[in-house]
Amino acid sequence: MGGGVFATDQLEFVARYEGIRADKDYVASGNRSFHFITLGGNYYVSPRSHTFKISADLVWSLSKNGNLAALNN
C-alpha cells in the first residue's frame, strides 16, 4: 500500500507500507511477519514529462528481520 503527493510540478514525496507473512514451510520458528515503511521522493527533470526522474528511498524495518534470509530459497 502506498501513495505520493506532488509538492511542486517536479517534486513528488512518496510513502509505502509493506508486509510479508512467511509460510511455516520456510520459517519454522521465530518471527514470520516482516513489516517495512518506505519514505522517498522523485524529482522529475522536466515538469511536463515523466520520461526522466531522479528517485531516492529510505526503508525502515519495523520488525526483527533475521529470519528474512530464509525466504531467499
Distance bins in CASP14 RR format, pairs under 12 A and 6 or more apart:
PFRMAT RR
TARGET T0000
AUTHOR 0000-0000-0000
RMODE 2
METHOD distances of the structure
MODEL  1
1 14 0 0 0 0 0 1 0 0 0 0 0
1 15 0 0 0 0 1 0 0 0 0 0 0
1 16 1 0 0 1 0 0 0 0 0 0 0
1 17 1 0 1 0 0 0 0 0 0 0 0
1 18 0 0 0 0 1 0 0 0 0 0 0
1 19 0 0 0 0 1 0 0 0 0 0 0
1 35 0 0 0 0 0 1 0 0 0 0 0
1 36 0 0 0 0 0 1 0 0 0 0 0
1 37 0 0 0 0 0 1 0 0 0 0 0
1 38 0 0 0 0 0 1 0 0 0 0 0
2 13 0 0 0 0 0 1 0 0 0 0 0
2 14 1 0 0 1 0 0 0 0 0 0 0
2 15 1 0 0 1 0 0 0 0 0 0 0
2 16 1 0 1 0 0 0 0 0 0 0 0
2 17 1 0 0 1 0 0 0 0 0 0 0
2 18 0 0 0 0 1 0 0 0 0 0 0
2 19 0 0 0 0 0 1 0 0 0 0 0
2 36 0 0 0 0 0 1 0 0 0 0 0
2 37 0 0 0 0 0 1 0 0 0 0 0
2 38 0 0 0 0 1 0 0 0 0 0 0
2 39 0 0 0 0 0 1 0 0 0 0 0
2 40 0 0 0 0 0 1 0 0 0 0 0
3 12 0 0 0 0 1 0 0 0 0 0 0
3 13 0 0 0 0 1 0 0 0 0 0 0
3 14 1 0 1 0 0 0 0 0 0 0 0
3 15 1 0 0 1 0 0 0 0 0 0 0
3 16 1 0 0 1 0 0 0 0 0 0 0
3 17 0 0 0 0 1 0 0 0 0 0 0
3 38 0 0 0 0 0 1 0 0 0 0 0
3 39 0 0 0 0 0 1 0 0 0 0 0
3 40 0 0 0 0 0 1 0 0 0 0 0
3 41 0 0 0 0 0 1 0 0 0 0 0
3 42 0 0 0 0 0 1 0 0 0 0 0
4 11 0 0 0 0 0 1 0 0 0 0 0
4 12 1 0 0 1 0 0 0 0 0 0 0
4 13 1 0 0 1 0 0 0 0 0 0 0
4 14 1 0 1 0 0 0 0 0 0 0 0
4 15 1 0 0 1 0 0 0 0 0 0 0
4 16 0 0 0 0 1 0 0 0 0 0 0
4 38 0 0 0 0 0 1 0 0 0 0 0
4 39 0 0 0 0 0 1 0 0 0 0 0
4 40 0 0 0 0 1 0 0 0 0 0 0
4 41 0 0 0 0 1 0 0 0 0 0 0
4 42 0 0 0 0 1 0 0 0 0 0 0
5 11 0 0 0 0 1 0 0 0 0 0 0
5 12 1 0 0 1 0 0 0 0 0 0 0
5 13 1 0 1 0 0 0 0 0 0 0 0
5 14 0 0 0 0 1 0 0 0 0 0 0
5 15 0 0 0 0 1 0 0 0 0 0 0
5 40 0 0 0 0 0 1 0 0 0 0 0
5 41 0 0 0 0 0 1 0 0 0 0 0
5 42 0 0 0 0 0 1 0 0 0 0 0
6 12 1 0 1 0 0 0 0 0 0 0 0
6 13 0 0 0 0 1 0 0 0 0 0 0
6 14 0 0 0 0 0 1 0 0 0 0 0
6 41 0 0 0 0 0 1 0 0 0 0 0
6 42 0 0 0 0 1 0 0 0 0 0 0
6 43 0 0 0 0 0 1 0 0 0 0 0
6 44 0 0 0 0 1 0 0 0 0 0 0
6 47 0 0 0 0 1 0 0 0 0 0 0
6 50 0 0 0 0 0 1 0 0 0 0 0
7 13 1 0 0 1 0 0 0 0 0 0 0
7 14 0 0 0 0 0 1 0 0 0 0 0
7 40 0 0 0 0 0 1 0 0 0 0 0
7 41 0 0 0 0 1 0 0 0 0 0 0
7 42 0 0 0 0 0 1 0 0 0 0 0
7 43 0 0 0 0 0 1 0 0 0 0 0
7 44 0 0 0 0 0 1 0 0 0 0 0
8 41 0 0 0 0 0 1 0 0 0 0 0
8 42 0 0 0 0 0 1 0 0 0 0 0
8 43 0 0 0 0 1 0 0 0 0 0 0
8 44 0 0 0 0 1 0 0 0 0 0 0
8 47 1 0 0 1 0 0 0 0 0 0 0
9 42 0 0 0 0 0 1 0 0 0 0 0
9 43 0 0 0 0 0 1 0 0 0 0 0
9 44 1 0 0 1 0 0 0 0 0 0 0
9 45 0 0 0 0 0 1 0 0 0 0 0
9 46 0 0 0 0 1 0 0 0 0 0 0
9 47 1 1 0 0 0 0 0 0 0 0 0
9 48 0 0 0 0 1 0 0 0 0 0 0
9 49 0 0 0 0 0 1 0 0 0 0 0
9 50 0 0 0 0 0 1 0 0 0 0 0
10 41 0 0 0 0 0 1 0 0 0 0 0
10 42 0 0 0 0 1 0 0 0 0 0 0
10 43 1 0 1 0 0 0 0 0 0 0 0
10 44 1 0 1 0 0 0 0 0 0 0 0
10 45 1 0 0 1 0 0 0 0 0 0 0
10 46 1 0 0 1 0 0 0 0 0 0 0
10 47 1 0 1 0 0 0 0 0 0 0 0
10 48 0 0 0 0 1 0 0 0 0 0 0
10 49 0 0 0 0 0 1 0 0 0 0 0
10 50 0 0 0 0 0 1 0 0 0 0 0
10 52 0 0 0 0 0 1 0 0 0 0 0
10 53 0 0 0 0 1 0 0 0 0 0 0
10 54 0 0 0 0 1 0 0 0 0 0 0
11 40 0 0 0 0 0 1 0 0 0 0 0
11 41 1 0 0 1 0 0 0 0 0 0 0
11 42 1 0 0 1 0 0 0 0 0 0 0
11 43 1 0 1 0 0 0 0 0 0 0 0
11 44 1 0 0 1 0 0 0 0 0 0 0
11 45 0 0 0 0 0 1 0 0 0 0 0
11 47 0 0 0 0 1 0 0 0 0 0 0
11 53 0 0 0 0 0 1 0 0 0 0 0
11 54 0 0 0 0 0 1 0 0 0 0 0
11 55 0 0 0 0 0 1 0 0 0 0 0
11 56 0 0 0 0 0 1 0 0 0 0 0
12 40 0 0 0 0 1 0 0 0 0 0 0
12 41 1 0 1 0 0 0 0 0 0 0 0
12 42 1 0 1 0 0 0 0 0 0 0 0
12 43 1 0 0 1 0 0 0 0 0 0 0
12 44 1 0 0 1 0 0 0 0 0 0 0
12 47 0 0 0 0 0 1 0 0 0 0 0
12 50 0 0 0 0 1 0 0 0 0 0 0
12 53 0 0 0 0 1 0 0 0 0 0 0
12 54 0 0 0 0 0 1 0 0 0 0 0
12 55 0 0 0 0 1 0 0 0 0 0 0
12 56 0 0 0 0 0 1 0 0 0 0 0
13 38 0 0 0 0 0 1 0 0 0 0 0
13 39 1 0 0 1 0 0 0 0 0 0 0
13 40 1 0 0 1 0 0 0 0 0 0 0
13 41 1 0 1 0 0 0 0 0 0 0 0
13 42 0 0 0 0 1 0 0 0 0 0 0
13 43 0 0 0 0 0 1 0 0 0 0 0
13 55 0 0 0 0 0 1 0 0 0 0 0
13 56 0 0 0 0 0 1 0 0 0 0 0
13 57 0 0 0 0 0 1 0 0 0 0 0
13 58 0 0 0 0 0 1 0 0 0 0 0
14 37 0 0 0 0 0 1 0 0 0 0 0
14 38 1 0 0 1 0 0 0 0 0 0 0
14 39 1 0 0 1 0 0 0 0 0 0 0
14 40 1 0 1 0 0 0 0 0 0 0 0
14 41 1 0 1 0 0 0 0 0 0 0 0
14 42 1 0 0 1 0 0 0 0 0 0 0
14 43 0 0 0 0 0 1 0 0 0 0 0
14 53 0 0 0 0 0 1 0 0 0 0 0
14 55 0 0 0 0 1 0 0 0 0 0 0
14 56 0 0 0 0 1 0 0 0 0 0 0
14 57 1 0 0 1 0 0 0 0 0 0 0
14 58 0 0 0 0 0 1 0 0 0 0 0
14 59 0 0 0 0 0 1 0 0 0 0 0
15 36 0 0 0 0 0 1 0 0 0 0 0
15 37 1 0 0 1 0 0 0 0 0 0 0
15 38 1 0 0 1 0 0 0 0 0 0 0
15 39 1 0 1 0 0 0 0 0 0 0 0
15 40 1 0 0 1 0 0 0 0 0 0 0
15 41 0 0 0 0 1 0 0 0 0 0 0
15 57 0 0 0 0 1 0 0 0 0 0 0
15 58 0 0 0 0 0 1 0 0 0 0 0
15 59 0 0 0 0 0 1 0 0 0 0 0
15 60 0 0 0 0 0 1 0 0 0 0 0
16 35 0 0 0 0 0 1 0 0 0 0 0
16 36 0 0 0 0 1 0 0 0 0 0 0
16 37 1 0 0 1 0 0 0 0 0 0 0
16 38 1 0 1 0 0 0 0 0 0 0 0
16 39 0 0 0 0 1 0 0 0 0 0 0
16 40 0 0 0 0 1 0 0 0 0 0 0
16 41 0 0 0 0 0 1 0 0 0 0 0
16 57 0 0 0 0 1 0 0 0 0 0 0
16 58 0 0 0 0 0 1 0 0 0 0 0
16 59 0 0 0 0 1 0 0 0 0 0 0
16 60 0 0 0 0 0 1 0 0 0 0 0
17 34 0 0 0 0 0 1 0 0 0 0 0
17 35 1 0 0 1 0 0 0 0 0 0 0
17 36 1 0 0 1 0 0 0 0 0 0 0
17 37 1 0 1 0 0 0 0 0 0 0 0
17 38 1 0 0 1 0 0 0 0 0 0 0
17 39 0 0 0 0 0 1 0 0 0 0 0
17 59 0 0 0 0 0 1 0 0 0 0 0
17 60 0 0 0 0 0 1 0 0 0 0 0
17 62 0 0 0 0 1 0 0 0 0 0 0
18 33 0 0 0 0 0 1 0 0 0 0 0
18 34 0 0 0 0 1 0 0 0 0 0 0
18 35 1 0 0 1 0 0 0 0 0 0 0
18 36 1 0 1 0 0 0 0 0 0 0 0
18 37 1 0 0 1 0 0 0 0 0 0 0
18 38 1 0 0 1 0 0 0 0 0 0 0
18 57 0 0 0 0 0 1 0 0 0 0 0
18 59 0 0 0 0 1 0 0 0 0 0 0
18 60 0 0 0 0 0 1 0 0 0 0 0
18 61 0 0 0 0 1 0 0 0 0 0 0
18 62 0 0 0 0 1 0 0 0 0 0 0
18 63 0 0 0 0 0 1 0 0 0 0 0
18 65 0 0 0 0 0 1 0 0 0 0 0
18 68 0 0 0 0 0 1 0 0 0 0 0
19 32 0 0 0 0 0 1 0 0 0 0 0
19 33 1 0 0 1 0 0 0 0 0 0 0
19 34 1 0 0 1 0 0 0 0 0 0 0
19 35 1 0 1 0 0 0 0 0 0 0 0
19 36 1 0 0 1 0 0 0 0 0 0 0
19 37 0 0 0 0 1 0 0 0 0 0 0
19 38 0 0 0 0 0 1 0 0 0 0 0
19 61 0 0 0 0 0 1 0 0 0 0 0
19 62 0 0 0 0 1 0 0 0 0 0 0
19 63 0 0 0 0 1 0 0 0 0 0 0
19 65 0 0 0 0 0 1 0 0 0 0 0
19 68 0 0 0 0 0 1 0 0 0 0 0
20 26 0 0 0 0 0 1 0 0 0 0 0
20 27 0 0 0 0 0 1 0 0 0 0 0
20 31 0 0 0 0 0 1 0 0 0 0 0
20 32 0 0 0 0 1 0 0 0 0 0 0
20 33 1 0 0 1 0 0 0 0 0 0 0
20 34 1 0 1 0 0 0 0 0 0 0 0
20 35 1 0 0 1 0 0 0 0 0 0 0
20 36 0 0 0 0 1 0 0 0 0 0 0
20 61 0 0 0 0 0 1 0 0 0 0 0
20 62 0 0 0 0 0 1 0 0 0 0 0
20 63 0 0 0 0 1 0 0 0 0 0 0
20 65 0 0 0 0 1 0 0 0 0 0 0
20 67 0 0 0 0 0 1 0 0 0 0 0
20 68 1 0 0 1 0 0 0 0 0 0 0
20 70 0 0 0 0 0 1 0 0 0 0 0
20 71 1 0 0 1 0 0 0 0 0 0 0
21 27 0 0 0 0 1 0 0 0 0 0 0
21 31 0 0 0 0 0 1 0 0 0 0 0
21 32 1 0 0 1 0 0 0 0 0 0 0
21 33 1 0 1 0 0 0 0 0 0 0 0
21 34 1 0 0 1 0 0 0 0 0 0 0
21 35 0 0 0 0 1 0 0 0 0 0 0
21 63 0 0 0 0 0 1 0 0 0 0 0
21 67 0 0 0 0 0 1 0 0 0 0 0
21 68 0 0 0 0 0 1 0 0 0 0 0
21 71 0 0 0 0 0 1 0 0 0 0 0
22 28 0 0 0 0 1 0 0 0 0 0 0
22 29 0 0 0 0 0 1 0 0 0 0 0
22 30 0 0 0 0 1 0 0 0 0 0 0
22 31 0 0 0 0 1 0 0 0 0 0 0
22 32 1 0 1 0 0 0 0 0 0 0 0
22 33 1 0 0 1 0 0 0 0 0 0 0
22 34 1 0 0 1 0 0 0 0 0 0 0
22 63 0 0 0 0 0 1 0 0 0 0 0
22 65 0 0 0 0 0 1 0 0 0 0 0
22 66 0 0 0 0 0 1 0 0 0 0 0
22 67 1 0 0 1 0 0 0 0 0 0 0
22 68 0 0 0 0 1 0 0 0 0 0 0
22 69 0 0 0 0 0 1 0 0 0 0 0
22 70 1 0 0 1 0 0 0 0 0 0 0
22 71 1 0 1 0 0 0 0 0 0 0 0
22 72 0 0 0 0 0 1 0 0 0 0 0
22 73 0 0 0 0 0 1 0 0 0 0 0
23 32 1 0 0 1 0 0 0 0 0 0 0
23 33 0 0 0 0 0 1 0 0 0 0 0
23 67 0 0 0 0 0 1 0 0 0 0 0
23 70 0 0 0 0 0 1 0 0 0 0 0
23 71 0 0 0 0 1 0 0 0 0 0 0
23 73 0 0 0 0 0 1 0 0 0 0 0
24 30 0 0 0 0 0 1 0 0 0 0 0
24 32 1 0 0 1 0 0 0 0 0 0 0
24 67 0 0 0 0 0 1 0 0 0 0 0
24 70 0 0 0 0 0 1 0 0 0 0 0
25 32 0 0 0 0 0 1 0 0 0 0 0
25 70 0 0 0 0 1 0 0 0 0 0 0
25 71 0 0 0 0 0 1 0 0 0 0 0
25 73 0 0 0 0 1 0 0 0 0 0 0
26 32 0 0 0 0 1 0 0 0 0 0 0
26 34 0 0 0 0 0 1 0 0 0 0 0
26 67 0 0 0 0 1 0 0 0 0 0 0
26 68 0 0 0 0 0 1 0 0 0 0 0
26 69 0 0 0 0 0 1 0 0 0 0 0
26 70 1 0 1 0 0 0 0 0 0 0 0
26 71 1 0 1 0 0 0 0 0 0 0 0
26 72 0 0 0 0 1 0 0 0 0 0 0
26 73 1 0 0 1 0 0 0 0 0 0 0
27 33 0 0 0 0 1 0 0 0 0 0 0
27 34 0 0 0 0 1 0 0 0 0 0 0
27 64 0 0 0 0 0 1 0 0 0 0 0
27 65 0 0 0 0 0 1 0 0 0 0 0
27 66 0 0 0 0 1 0 0 0 0 0 0
27 67 1 0 1 0 0 0 0 0 0 0 0
27 68 0 0 0 0 1 0 0 0 0 0 0
27 69 0 0 0 0 1 0 0 0 0 0 0
27 70 1 0 1 0 0 0 0 0 0 0 0
27 71 1 0 0 1 0 0 0 0 0 0 0
27 72 0 0 0 0 0 1 0 0 0 0 0
27 73 0 0 0 0 0 1 0 0 0 0 0
28 67 0 0 0 0 1 0 0 0 0 0 0
28 70 0 0 0 0 1 0 0 0 0 0 0
29 66 0 0 0 0 0 1 0 0 0 0 0
29 67 0 0 0 0 1 0 0 0 0 0 0
29 70 0 0 0 0 0 1 0 0 0 0 0
30 63 0 0 0 0 0 1 0 0 0 0 0
30 64 0 0 0 0 1 0 0 0 0 0 0
30 65 0 0 0 0 0 1 0 0 0 0 0
30 66 0 0 0 0 1 0 0 0 0 0 0
30 67 1 0 0 1 0 0 0 0 0 0 0
30 68 0 0 0 0 0 1 0 0 0 0 0
30 70 0 0 0 0 0 1 0 0 0 0 0
31 61 0 0 0 0 0 1 0 0 0 0 0
31 62 0 0 0 0 0 1 0 0 0 0 0
31 63 1 0 0 1 0 0 0 0 0 0 0
31 64 1 0 1 0 0 0 0 0 0 0 0
31 65 1 0 0 1 0 0 0 0 0 0 0
31 66 1 0 0 1 0 0 0 0 0 0 0
31 67 1 0 1 0 0 0 0 0 0 0 0
31 68 0 0 0 0 1 0 0 0 0 0 0
31 69 0 0 0 0 0 1 0 0 0 0 0
31 70 0 0 0 0 0 1 0 0 0 0 0
31 71 0 0 0 0 0 1 0 0 0 0 0
32 63 0 0 0 0 1 0 0 0 0 0 0
32 64 0 0 0 0 0 1 0 0 0 0 0
32 65 0 0 0 0 0 1 0 0 0 0 0
32 66 0 0 0 0 0 1 0 0 0 0 0
32 67 1 0 0 1 0 0 0 0 0 0 0
32 68 0 0 0 0 1 0 0 0 0 0 0
32 70 0 0 0 0 1 0 0 0 0 0 0
32 71 0 0 0 0 1 0 0 0 0 0 0
33 61 0 0 0 0 0 1 0 0 0 0 0
33 62 0 0 0 0 1 0 0 0 0 0 0
33 63 1 0 0 1 0 0 0 0 0 0 0
33 64 0 0 0 0 1 0 0 0 0 0 0
33 65 0 0 0 0 0 1 0 0 0 0 0
33 67 0 0 0 0 1 0 0 0 0 0 0
33 68 0 0 0 0 0 1 0 0 0 0 0
33 71 0 0 0 0 0 1 0 0 0 0 0
34 59 0 0 0 0 0 1 0 0 0 0 0
34 60 0 0 0 0 0 1 0 0 0 0 0
34 61 1 0 0 1 0 0 0 0 0 0 0
34 62 0 0 0 0 1 0 0 0 0 0 0
34 63 1 0 1 0 0 0 0 0 0 0 0
34 64 0 0 0 0 1 0 0 0 0 0 0
34 65 1 0 1 0 0 0 0 0 0 0 0
34 66 0 0 0 0 1 0 0 0 0 0 0
34 67 0 0 0 0 1 0 0 0 0 0 0
34 68 1 0 1 0 0 0 0 0 0 0 0
34 69 0 0 0 0 0 1 0 0 0 0 0
34 70 0 0 0 0 0 1 0 0 0 0 0
34 71 0 0 0 0 1 0 0 0 0 0 0
35 59 0 0 0 0 0 1 0 0 0 0 0
35 60 0 0 0 0 1 0 0 0 0 0 0
35 61 1 0 0 1 0 0 0 0 0 0 0
35 62 1 0 1 0 0 0 0 0 0 0 0
35 63 1 0 1 0 0 0 0 0 0 0 0
35 64 0 0 0 0 0 1 0 0 0 0 0
35 65 0 0 0 0 1 0 0 0 0 0 0
35 68 0 0 0 0 0 1 0 0 0 0 0
36 57 0 0 0 0 0 1 0 0 0 0 0
36 58 0 0 0 0 0 1 0 0 0 0 0
36 59 1 0 1 0 0 0 0 0 0 0 0
36 60 1 0 0 1 0 0 0 0 0 0 0
36 61 1 0 1 0 0 0 0 0 0 0 0
36 62 1 0 0 1 0 0 0 0 0 0 0
36 63 0 0 0 0 1 0 0 0 0 0 0
36 65 0 0 0 0 1 0 0 0 0 0 0
36 68 0 0 0 0 0 1 0 0 0 0 0
37 57 0 0 0 0 0 1 0 0 0 0 0
37 58 0 0 0 0 1 0 0 0 0 0 0
37 59 1 0 0 1 0 0 0 0 0 0 0
37 60 1 0 1 0 0 0 0 0 0 0 0
37 61 0 0 0 0 1 0 0 0 0 0 0
37 62 1 0 0 1 0 0 0 0 0 0 0
37 63 0 0 0 0 0 1 0 0 0 0 0
38 55 0 0 0 0 0 1 0 0 0 0 0
38 56 0 0 0 0 0 1 0 0 0 0 0
38 57 1 0 1 0 0 0 0 0 0 0 0
38 58 1 0 0 1 0 0 0 0 0 0 0
38 59 1 0 1 0 0 0 0 0 0 0 0
38 60 1 0 0 1 0 0 0 0 0 0 0
38 61 0 0 0 0 0 1 0 0 0 0 0
38 62 0 0 0 0 0 1 0 0 0 0 0
39 56 0 0 0 0 1 0 0 0 0 0 0
39 57 1 0 0 1 0 0 0 0 0 0 0
39 58 1 0 1 0 0 0 0 0 0 0 0
39 59 0 0 0 0 1 0 0 0 0 0 0
39 60 1 0 0 1 0 0 0 0 0 0 0
40 54 0 0 0 0 0 1 0 0 0 0 0
40 55 1 0 0 1 0 0 0 0 0 0 0
40 56 1 0 1 0 0 0 0 0 0 0 0
40 57 1 0 1 0 0 0 0 0 0 0 0
40 58 1 0 0 1 0 0 0 0 0 0 0
40 59 0 0 0 0 1 0 0 0 0 0 0
40 60 0 0 0 0 0 1 0 0 0 0 0
41 53 0 0 0 0 1 0 0 0 0 0 0
41 54 0 0 0 0 1 0 0 0 0 0 0
41 55 1 0 0 1 0 0 0 0 0 0 0
41 56 1 0 1 0 0 0 0 0 0 0 0
41 57 1 0 0 1 0 0 0 0 0 0 0
41 58 0 0 0 0 1 0 0 0 0 0 0
42 50 0 0 0 0 1 0 0 0 0 0 0
42 52 0 0 0 0 0 1 0 0 0 0 0
42 53 1 0 1 0 0 0 0 0 0 0 0
42 54 1 0 0 1 0 0 0 0 0 0 0
42 55 1 0 1 0 0 0 0 0 0 0 0
42 56 0 0 0 0 1 0 0 0 0 0 0
42 57 0 0 0 0 1 0 0 0 0 0 0
43 50 0 0 0 0 0 1 0 0 0 0 0
43 52 0 0 0 0 1 0 0 0 0 0 0
43 53 1 0 0 1 0 0 0 0 0 0 0
43 54 1 0 1 0 0 0 0 0 0 0 0
43 55 1 0 0 1 0 0 0 0 0 0 0
43 56 0 0 0 0 1 0 0 0 0 0 0
44 50 1 0 0 1 0 0 0 0 0 0 0
44 51 0 0 0 0 1 0 0 0 0 0 0
44 52 1 0 0 1 0 0 0 0 0 0 0
44 53 1 0 1 0 0 0 0 0 0 0 0
44 54 0 0 0 0 1 0 0 0 0 0 0
44 55 0 0 0 0 1 0 0 0 0 0 0
45 51 0 0 0 0 1 0 0 0 0 0 0
45 52 1 0 1 0 0 0 0 0 0 0 0
45 53 1 0 0 1 0 0 0 0 0 0 0
45 54 1 0 0 1 0 0 0 0 0 0 0
45 55 0 0 0 0 0 1 0 0 0 0 0
46 52 1 0 0 1 0 0 0 0 0 0 0
46 53 0 0 0 0 1 0 0 0 0 0 0
46 54 0 0 0 0 0 1 0 0 0 0 0
47 53 0 0 0 0 0 1 0 0 0 0 0
59 65 0 0 0 0 0 1 0 0 0 0 0
61 67 0 0 0 0 0 1 0 0 0 0 0
61 68 0 0 0 0 1 0 0 0 0 0 0
65 71 0 0 0 0 1 0 0 0 0 0 0
66 72 0 0 0 0 0 1 0 0 0 0 0
END
